Amino acid sequence: MAKRKVDFKRLKQRIVAACIGGVLPLCLFLGQSAWANDFTDDELKAVYLFRFAYLVNWENVTVKDGIYHYCVDGMSEVAHHLKSISEQKKQKARFWNLADEDQSAHQCHIIFTTSRKEEQILSLRTRFPDSLLVGDGKTFVANGGMASFIKMNNRVRPYIDMHNLLGVPFTLRSQLLSIAVTKGEVKE
């Protein structure tokens, strides 16, 4: 049997490559997880709200120049973060506070409200029939809201009641529905 000469330089290169190949993805994953935990729930909700406009088929609703209009009915923490995102993305977004004078005349694609009162929700639906109305909690959806945010398994998730979307001039894309919890999926 012939002895094989061991090429230590090549062996060292393979070991280093294997370590880098195994450790680098682990570091990226752990670093990304740590980075994701740096976001507050309110910041995450604002990002969701911004992305919602792109996850809706606006069939009969005008999206002029590719600019979406985001409206709020008061300045909550979520609204502050959404305003900041909109200001950074001026070529794609406009932000309006409906509580300010002369702001209710604007078209809104996405409306975020902190109110859970049925009268307020129905008023917004009447004033803005072409808008996706989003709030917080299951109570918001139970009182007529279209989508809301809930905390499930310590994560913020969109919560959608498809019944409350009947008759609206837009449809939700499958990408949004795949990440959302729909009414009936969790115990009411």
C-alpha positions, 0 to 999 in steps of 0.5 A: 500500500502506497503512502499518501503525502498529506498536503497540509497547506491544502488541508488548512485551506479546507478547514478554514473554508469549512469554518467560515462557511459554517460560522458566517451564516450563523453570525449573519443570522444571529446579527439579523435577529439582534437587529430585528429585536431593536425595533419597537412594536410601534415602529414595526406597525408603521413599517407594516402600514407603509408596506400595506399599500403595496400589498393591495390591488387598488382596482378602482382607486387612483394611485397618481404618480405611484404615490400612496397617501397615508392618513392618521386621525391623531399623532400616536407613536405609530403615526410618528414613525409612519410620518418619518417613513413617509418623509424619507420616501417622498417619491412614494408616499404622502402623510396626512393627519386628519385631525389637522384642519383642511386635511380631510379633503385628501384621498387616503389609501391607508388610514390608521386610527387608534380609536376602537369606538364603533361610531368613529370607525364607521365614520371613517369608513363612510368618509373614506370608502376607498381606503384600507382602515387599520387599527389596533386589536381584535376589538377594532375589527369587531367594531367594523375595522378592516385590519388591525395589529395583534400580538401573537407569540410575542410578535406583532401580526396583521389581523384581518376580517375578510367580512369587513372587506366586502364591497370595497374597491380593492383586494388584498394580495396573497402576500399580505394574507399569507402573513396575516391572521384572519378572523377565526384563525385564533380564538376570539 
